């Protein structure tokens, strides 16, 4: 008997999904908190062919028809049909391939023995014995191997016994699970019992052991997971911190609703003892935000006192034009970040902002009302509070060559203990017009800025005022040419863009005016050549009578439009001394500024270079410069070097810093990664990372050691980060990958 077809109204549906996902990277999207992708796909070359491939009777089966094919056998319409040799039983998307099988039509029972392969709805089983009831959708599979998905997304495992309880529920006894597409997986999870419910799309595993290369490394008495990458309440993967302030961290995730969730991390560390970190996230049609609250009930290193930190970010959309933003942070004591941070940037924070603002836009108007305060951690650098701040802007939309008008108003009440305080009202009105086309432009502009102060907390409370006009004239030309590379034959466009910018603001003595929010800009880029005010904030209006000349050139790929290279050079020529200064500064003399040169582009497919140079004509040397060279190739080799030098005149303190970072694959599996930042001026290391990575197509592990200078500028902390990243399971351990991404340019693509 070579072919038999029975037109029976049968339905065989076995649906199994066994994907396990990490919840650590969930994010807020479209009123739901969803998971971000966590794993790059395995390369196709590393995937083995599936052992479940088998012959098919037809690629287009008739709905609900049962197709039978075998070398020999017998069939009975009302009894038991028996098939032998290369047996194929096929219905819809379900298929049996086996050495022998029987089909009891009366009881709707299929019994298959000998090299049984069962495939249905993306799930495949391999066993020597399968017993299945077609009507009740239940049965058993003995000594089974299973595979879910296909290609790079396959997951697989083994089970001593699989009980198909009904169409929605399945139970696996003494089972394993792994996403490694290999015969001997690099890692797998072993459980005494796994229960899968397709109706609720959840799964539960008991007595779970996590194994690497067959060696058990972690145990959980119970593990819940989602079958469809949805979020689910339960313990997340633990983390361990070694060396400095060693400790263990155990997070628990609460899936409270589709649009809000919470995570509580309990940790015990060497210095502080027991610590709790909480995070609550929410997202509705009009509101979204995150609230963090970390606390230590009794800090062993801090006289057993209660210590805490909070951070709130909240955004409300009242209407299409009106929004509310709230940002606030606070700590229990000024030593909190010194004791609990993992980087110099965090431990050296001097203040924490609290700001509430309402923004209303109704074009051409923009209005905002805000209050802003700070918790002061370092009294040497104390910002002013804004209680309140009111801003109003008027910028009507006009045609490109029409007269453009604009106005900005600001009213702020500044407050700081033991300092001059008061209210500042500032108004600026601007008018400009542009003439030109694609080859040239001329744009004159005139503005008037008026400021009124009402000062308190001084020897004699009084008012101050000023009103100053500013005139600018911006002109430029555009030239371009096409050329073809003799080596590659590619077509390119090169531009030449000369530009003149004149700015004039008369001098007014402002030495009696307070400094609430103003600082001097660092002259370190060609874009600052075209600034009409060398100060930020409203407390100083710089006197200017200067002309800027600059030239830029760009090379673009004509096919893709990609900019391959750009260069700019420029200088400011001063026609008078700059008399307006900040307290403690002297009048700036000199007829011209430093010559500024910027270069940016690709040396070839692998090298990118960026540099900024400032050359001082009077002293005949490079006053400031920065050079960055980045290398990355298709072999995943990364090398970055950055060298910066900023002089004391422009930056209050001199800075000479060398930064090196990179990644070097040793072979297909092992890589070295690292970075270092060195303060050459003060002969000290700021921060160093060095790590070792292992990866194959289904798991990665990282060991990263870090050494960074603390805020006291003398002592160092040396944490060690360990992380396992597993396809289909997320990551175990500390977030070493984020540390490397922050310090190694190009590591995002690694």
Secondary structure, DSSP 8 states (H G I E B T S, - for coil): ---EEE-----------------TTEEEETTEEEE--------GGG----TT----S-SS--TT-EEEE-SEEE--SSSEEEEEEEEEEEETTEEEEEEEEEEETTTTEEEEEEEEEEEETTEEEEEEEEEEETTTTEEEEEEEEEEES-GGG-EEEEEEEEEE-SSSEEEEEEEEEB---SSS-SEEEEEEEEEEETTTTEEEEEEEEEEETTEEEEEEEEEEEESSS----EE---EEEEETT-EEEEEEEEEEETTEEEEEEEEEETTTEEEEEEEEEEE-SSEEEEEEEEEEEEETTTTTEEEEEEEEEEEEE-SSSEEEEEEEEEESSTTHHHHH-SSHHHHT--EEEEEEEEEEEETTEEEEEEEEEEEES-TTS---EEEEEEEEEE-----TTS-EEEEEEEEEEEE-TTS-EEEEEEEEEEEEEEEE-SSEEEEEEEEEEEEEEEEESSSS-EEEEEEEEEEEEEEEE-EEEEEE-TTT--EEEEEEEEEEEEEEE-----TTS--SS-EE----SGGGGG-S-SEESSS----EEEEEEEEEEEEEETTT--EEEEEEEEEEEESS-B----TT---B--SB--EEEEEEEESSSSEEEEEEEEEETTTTEEEEEEEEEEEE-TT--EEEEEEEEE-HHHHSS-EEEEEEEEEEESSSSEEEEEEEEEETTTTEEEEEEEEEEEE-SSEEEEEEEEEEE-TTSS-EE-EEEEEEEETTTEEEES-HHHHHHHHSTTGGG-
